[in-house]
Amino acid sequence: MSTLTHNSMTNHHVPGLIQQVSETLHLWHERYRTRRELTQWTARDLQDVGLSWSDIAFEADKPFWRA
């Protein structure tokens, strides 16, 4: 008879799953934050990095889950 219990078999990957979910949530938050920050840049800021207002609008309009 097996010494493994049902719980030990089903919870084996939970720590890795929790870490993946945490990393995904962090990435989504960073995308949201940086896209909102881009909308606050001045024309000079955009010129310095070679972006246009349309570039910023395109990026800022993306949902946080889209790269």
C-alpha positions in Angstrom: 0.0 0.0 0.0 1.3 3.5 -0.9 2.5 5.8 1.9 1.6 8.9 0.0 -1.6 10.6 0.9 -4.0 12.4 -1.4 -3.0 15.8 0.1 0.7 15.3 -0.4 0.2 14.4 -4.0 -2.2 17.3 -4.8 -0.3 20.0 -2.9 3.1 19.2 -4.4 3.1 22.1 -6.9 1.3 24.7 -4.8 4.4 26.7 -3.7 5.5 27.0 -7.3 2.0 28.0 -8.4 1.8 30.6 -5.7 5.2 32.0 -6.8 4.0 32.1 -10.4 0.8 33.9 -9.5 2.7 36.4 -7.4 5.2 37.1 -10.2 2.4 37.6 -12.7 0.5 40.0 -10.4 3.7 41.9 -9.8 4.4 42.2 -13.6 0.8 43.3 -14.2 1.1 46.0 -11.5 4.4 47.2 -13.0 2.8 47.5 -16.5 -0.1 49.4 -15.1 2.1 51.8 -13.1 4.6 52.5 -15.9 1.9 53.0 -18.5 0.2 55.5 -16.2 3.5 57.2 -15.6 4.1 57.5 -19.3 1.0 59.6 -19.7 2.5 62.2 -17.4 5.7 62.7 -19.4 6.3 66.1 -21.0 6.9 66.8 -24.7 10.6 67.2 -23.8 10.7 63.8 -22.1 9.2 62.2 -25.1 11.6 63.9 -27.5 14.6 62.8 -25.3 13.6 59.1 -25.7 12.3 59.4 -29.3 8.6 58.7 -28.6 5.5 60.5 -29.8 2.2 61.2 -28.1 0.7 58.5 -30.4 3.3 56.0 -29.1 2.3 56.9 -25.6 -1.4 56.7 -26.3 -1.0 53.3 -27.9 1.0 51.9 -25.0 -1.2 53.5 -22.3 -4.4 52.1 -23.8 -3.2 48.5 -23.6 -4.8 46.5 -20.8 -2.3 45.6 -18.0 -2.2 41.9 -19.0 -1.1 42.6 -22.5 2.7 43.0 -23.1 
